[in-house]
Amino acid sequence: MVVGAGAKILGPFTVGKNAKVGSNAVVTKAVPPNTTAVGNPARFITKDQPKDAEETRRRDYAESIGFQPYAATQDQSDPILDGMRVLLDRIQLNEKRMNTLCQRLSLLDPSFKKQQQNEQPFSVEELKIIEDVRRECEAQSSQSKA
């Protein structure tokens, strides 16, 4: 067992074998073996914890689109992280549906695939909108630097 500087272990309970208590952590309940306790009140972090297939799929997808939650663990309840999980699931479902729809349209109309590859360039009006947005972003970033 390793106990970090300033850690407080409050109560008559067992701290498991190979457990670690982080600096300034306040532990008020038993620490399981091979677990790290951090924070106030202490939260437990267990490495090599078996993950369910749903969570593994969600994490893989989040990584593929560049999403990385900060300071979040799987056993820690966080309403914002839970909301992000719902949104990631929904995005992935929508992407699958769109890909299926495109495949089906390609089967019905072989020219559909060619149309996708030869997408029409932006219209003059669309380019104007994009340019306005770009200028607005640049103006905001220059104001925040000043």
NORDABEL-V938206 format. One record per residue. N is the residue number from 0. RES is the residue in one small letter. PHI is phi in whole degrees, -180 to 180 (* if undefined). NEAR is the number of other C-alpha atoms within 10 Angstrom. Layout:
BEGIN
n=N res=RES phi=PHI near=NEAR
n=N res=RES phi=PHI near=NEAR
END
This chain:
BEGIN
n=0 res=m phi=* near=13
n=1 res=v phi=-125 near=13
n=2 res=v phi=-120 near=17
n=3 res=g phi=-74 near=13
n=4 res=a phi=-61 near=11
n=5 res=g phi=80 near=12
n=6 res=a phi=-71 near=19
n=7 res=k phi=-124 near=18
n=8 res=i phi=-112 near=18
n=9 res=l phi=-110 near=11
n=10 res=g phi=125 near=10
n=11 res=p phi=-91 near=9
n=12 res=f phi=-146 near=12
n=13 res=t phi=-98 near=11
n=14 res=v phi=-105 near=21
n=15 res=g phi=-65 near=14
n=16 res=k phi=-63 near=13
n=17 res=n phi=62 near=12
n=18 res=a phi=-81 near=19
n=19 res=k phi=-131 near=22
n=20 res=v phi=-118 near=27
n=21 res=g phi=-68 near=20
n=22 res=s phi=-57 near=16
n=23 res=n phi=63 near=17
n=24 res=a phi=-73 near=21
n=25 res=v phi=-117 near=20
n=26 res=v phi=-98 near=24
n=27 res=t phi=-122 near=15
n=28 res=k phi=-148 near=16
n=29 res=a phi=-57 near=15
n=30 res=v phi=-103 near=21
n=31 res=p phi=-66 near=18
n=32 res=p phi=-61 near=15
n=33 res=n phi=57 near=16
n=34 res=t phi=-127 near=20
n=35 res=t phi=-111 near=21
n=36 res=a phi=-103 near=25
n=37 res=v phi=-138 near=20
n=38 res=g phi=92 near=15
n=39 res=n phi=-137 near=13
n=40 res=p phi=-69 near=12
n=41 res=a phi=-63 near=21
n=42 res=r phi=-111 near=20
n=43 res=f phi=-104 near=20
n=44 res=i phi=-119 near=18
n=45 res=t phi=-119 near=17
n=46 res=k phi=-80 near=9
n=47 res=d phi=55 near=7
n=48 res=q phi=-78 near=8
n=49 res=p phi=-63 near=8
n=50 res=k phi=-104 near=10
n=51 res=d phi=-77 near=8
n=52 res=a phi=-62 near=9
n=53 res=e phi=-64 near=10
n=54 res=e phi=-67 near=12
n=55 res=t phi=-64 near=12
n=56 res=r phi=-61 near=12
n=57 res=r phi=-65 near=16
n=58 res=r phi=-65 near=16
n=59 res=d phi=-62 near=13
n=60 res=y phi=-66 near=16
n=61 res=a phi=-59 near=18
n=62 res=e phi=-64 near=11
n=63 res=s phi=-65 near=10
n=64 res=i phi=-101 near=9
n=65 res=g phi=87 near=9
n=66 res=f phi=-87 near=13
n=67 res=q phi=-134 near=11
n=68 res=p phi=-69 near=12
n=69 res=y phi=-100 near=7
n=70 res=a phi=55 near=6
n=71 res=a phi=-126 near=11
n=72 res=t phi=-118 near=14
n=73 res=q phi=-66 near=12
n=74 res=d phi=-88 near=10
n=75 res=q phi=-97 near=12
n=76 res=s phi=-82 near=10
n=77 res=d phi=-141 near=12
n=78 res=p phi=-61 near=9
n=79 res=i phi=-70 near=9
n=80 res=l phi=-65 near=16
n=81 res=d phi=-63 near=11
n=82 res=g phi=-63 near=11
n=83 res=m phi=-63 near=15
n=84 res=r phi=-61 near=16
n=85 res=v phi=-62 near=12
n=86 res=l phi=-65 near=12
n=87 res=l phi=-63 near=18
n=88 res=d phi=-61 near=16
n=89 res=r phi=-66 near=12
n=90 res=i phi=-61 near=13
n=91 res=q phi=-64 near=14
n=92 res=l phi=-62 near=11
n=93 res=n phi=-64 near=12
n=94 res=e phi=-64 near=11
n=95 res=k phi=-62 near=12
n=96 res=r phi=-64 near=12
n=97 res=m phi=-65 near=12
n=98 res=n phi=-64 near=11
n=99 res=t phi=-63 near=12
n=100 res=l phi=-61 near=12
n=101 res=c phi=-64 near=15
n=102 res=q phi=-64 near=14
n=103 res=r phi=-66 near=13
n=104 res=l phi=-64 near=14
n=105 res=s phi=-64 near=16
n=106 res=l phi=-70 near=12
n=107 res=l phi=-74 near=10
n=108 res=d phi=-136 near=11
n=109 res=p phi=-57 near=11
n=110 res=s phi=-74 near=11
n=111 res=f phi=-60 near=16
n=112 res=k phi=-62 near=14
n=113 res=k phi=-65 near=11
n=114 res=q phi=-62 near=11
n=115 res=q phi=-63 near=11
n=116 res=q phi=-70 near=8
n=117 res=n phi=-104 near=9
n=118 res=e phi=-60 near=8
n=119 res=q phi=-69 near=8
n=120 res=p phi=-66 near=8
n=121 res=f phi=-61 near=10
n=122 res=s phi=-75 near=9
n=123 res=v phi=-59 near=9
n=124 res=e phi=-65 near=9
n=125 res=e phi=-66 near=11
n=126 res=l phi=-63 near=12
n=127 res=k phi=-64 near=12
n=128 res=i phi=-63 near=12
n=129 res=i phi=-61 near=13
n=130 res=e phi=-65 near=12
n=131 res=d phi=-62 near=12
n=132 res=v phi=-64 near=12
n=133 res=r phi=-60 near=11
n=134 res=r phi=-63 near=12
n=135 res=e phi=-64 near=12
n=136 res=c phi=-63 near=12
n=137 res=e phi=-64 near=12
n=138 res=a phi=-64 near=11
n=139 res=q phi=-67 near=10
n=140 res=s phi=-70 near=11
n=141 res=s phi=-71 near=10
n=142 res=q phi=-68 near=9
n=143 res=s phi=-71 near=8
n=144 res=k phi=-77 near=6
n=145 res=a phi=-77 near=5
END
